[in-house]
Amino acid sequence: MNFFRIFGRGQGPIAEGTAAAIESVSLTHVGHVRAVNEDRVLNLPEAKLWAIADGMGGHQSGDVAAQIAIDALGNLASSEQTMCGDDILAALQSANTLIYARYADAERRSGTTIVAALLINDRLEIFWAGDSRAYRLRAGMWHLLTRDHSVVQEMVDAGALPPSAAANHPKSNVITRALGVDREVAIERLMTPLVAGDIIMLCSDGVSRTLGKDTIGLPSLDLLAQSLLDQALVRDGSDNASLVLIKA
């Protein structure tokens, strides 16, 4: 199979006076149809930073845009400073500027969705633009934390389309926000408590479109990650599929 794994384990408090291990696993796969994987993954448990970027625009375009976004976050994590949410926003805005400038004169615009997570004490701050998503697995059920920036989501919000019809709508892949498409981009952000036992998943739409509401219990995080990736490839596989799992 054409995938790679990155396993990372780091130590960090998730509640005052309580030290807990933060374990993370990431996987990515090109899928069964496309020749190039335009997804990029960041898995830095030692920096308490994770991200998925899903590039758009074809070979030597979408993959480059996604790499620019991931590099911006990786470079920030490698610095000596303690990161905060505003630092993540600044890094993503910088990536937006770089991608926009790179393809300003190209016949076809390029860009990338992004979803990133930064752990600060016992809270996880999530940042996103586009339809790459963040979920929380708690008590065996997946809960969507982010809201897609897409044409279909706007239709659902307006009451013009039932949520059950969103996944199969002809415009389900049309997003309204991404890094590199416009000079400025509005990055959405939220803060959520991280409770011991929670599993957070960041993923590209190649995984989210095949995700069920619940999941079976598996003995390890890497087995769960592999199961979710296999499920995405069996049920669809038409797109690149990437995920990061983070467990307290």
N, C-alpha and C positions, 0 to 999 in steps of 0.2 A: 504494500500500500504506500501511496505517496503522502506520507504525513511525517511530522516530527513532533517530538515531545520535549517539553522543558519542565523539569520538576524543580520547585523551589520551596525551601522551608526557612522561616525566620521566626524570631521571637518578638513579641510585642504585647503590651497590655491591651485588653479589650474592655476592662472595667477597673475602676480605681481599686488598688490593692490586690488585683488579681492578674497574674501573668498567664498568658495562654499562647499556644503555638498558632501561628498563622501559616497554613499550608496552601499552596497554590499549584495548579497544574494547567498547562495549556496545550492545545492541539490545533492543527490546521491541516486542511486537505484541499487539493485542487478541485475535487469533484469528478464526475464521470463524463462531463461534456467539454469543459473549457480546457484550453491548452496551457493557460497561465494562471497561477494563483495570484490574484490581486489583493488578497487579504494580508495584513501584517499584524503580528501579535507582540505585545509587551508583557513580560511576566517578571516583575522585580519585587519579590516578597521582602528582600532586605531593605528596599526603599519604600515598601508598602504602597507600591504603585503598579497598576495593571491597565492594559488598554487593548482594544481591538479597532483596527482601521480597515474599512472595506472600500478599496479603490474603485473608481469609475473612469471609463474612458478607453479601455483596451490596453494591450501590451505596450510597455514603455510609456505608459501614461497613467493609468489608474494605479498600477503597482508602485510607480515612482511617487505619486501623490500620497499613497498610504505610507510609504517608507519615510517620506518627509515628516509626516505627522508623528509617527512613532519615534523617529530620531529626535524630534523637538522635545518630546517627553523624556526620552532616555538621556539626552544631554542635561536636562534639568535635574534628573535624579542623580547624575554622576557628579554634580557640583557639591560643594561643602555646605551649602545653606540648608536649613530646615524648610521643607516645602509646606506651603499652605495652598488653599483652594485658589486664591488669586494668582499664584505662580503657575498653576496648571492652566488657568484661563489665558494668561499672558503667553505661555508656550504654544497653546493652540491657535491663538490669534497670530502669532509669529509664523506658524506653519501655514495658516491661511494666506498670509501675505506672500510667502515664498512660492506656494503652489500657484496662486493667481498670477504672479509675475512670470513664472516659468512658462505658463501656457497662455499668456495674454494675447499673443499673436498667432496662436495655433488655430487650425481650421476647426478643430474639435476641442471644446473645453474639457478639462479634466478636474477631478476632485476626489474627495474621499469622505465617507462617513467616519464618525469617531464615537467611541464610548470608552470612557476612562474612569478609573476608581482610585481614590487616595484614602488610605486609612489614617485617621488622626485620633489617637487614643481609642475610645470605644465606638467611634462613629466613622462611617464610610461616606465620603462625599463622591458623588457620581456626576460626570460631565458628559454631554452628548450633543451631537448634531447629526440628523439623518435617521435612518432606521436600524442602525446597530443598537442592540438592546442590553439592558441589565435586568436580571431576574433575581429573586430571593427564594431559595428552597427552605421551607420551614414546615415541620410536621408533615412531611411527605408531599407538600403541594407547592407548585411553582406560582409565584406572585410577580407580575410584571411591575417593575419600578419606574421605567421610563415610558415616555409617550412619543411615538414615531412622528418625525417631521416628514409627512408624506401627503400626497393628494388624497389617498384613500382614508387616512386618519381624519383629515379635514372633513371629508364627506360623512364619516361616522359621527364626528362631533356636531355636525350641522343637522343630523337626523336624516340625511338623505340616503344612508346606507346602513343596514344592520351590521353589527360587529361580526356576526357569523359569516357574512358574505365578503368580508374584507380580503381574506387571504387569496380568494380565487378571482378577485376583480381584475379586469384587463390592465388597470393602472396601478396594480399593487406594488410595482417596482419603481414608481415615479416618486422621487423624494423632493421635498421643497427646501431643504437646507443641507449644506455640506461644506467642508473646508475646501477652499480654492475656487469656488464657482463665482463668488462675488468679492468685491474689495473688502467688505466687512461681513462677518458672520456672527450671529447671535448663538452663543453656546449656552445651552440650558444646563442647570445644575440643581442637585438636591442633596440633602443630608439625611442619612438613615442610620439608626442605631444598629450595631452589629452584636448580636446575642450569641453566646457560646452555643455551638451546634448549627448555626446558620451556615448555609452555603450560598454564595453569591455567584451568579454566572454572568459574564459579559460574552456576547456572541454576535456574529454577523447574521444576516438574514438567511443564509444557507442553513443555519441551525434553527433559528427561531421559527421558521415556517413549518417545521416538522415537530415542534415541541408539544407534548401533551400537557394536561393540567397537573398530572401527578407523576411520580416516578417510583420505581422499585428501590428498596433498600439494597445498597451494595457495600461491601466491607471496606472499600478504600476510595479515596477521591480519584485516583487515576483510573480505576475500573468504571466509576461513574462517568468520567470524562470520555473514556473510550466507548462506553455504551451510548452516550448521547451523540457522539460523532458517527458511530455505526448506524444509529437510527436515522440520522439526517441523510446519510448516503444511500440507505436502503429505501427510504420513503420518497426521496427526491434525487439528490445528487446532481442537479442541473447547474448548481452554482458552487463557488468556493464555500467551504464551511469551516468556521473557526470558532473556538471558544476558550475562555479562561474560567476556571473554577477557583474560588477563594473560600476557605473554610476556617472558621474560628474554632 
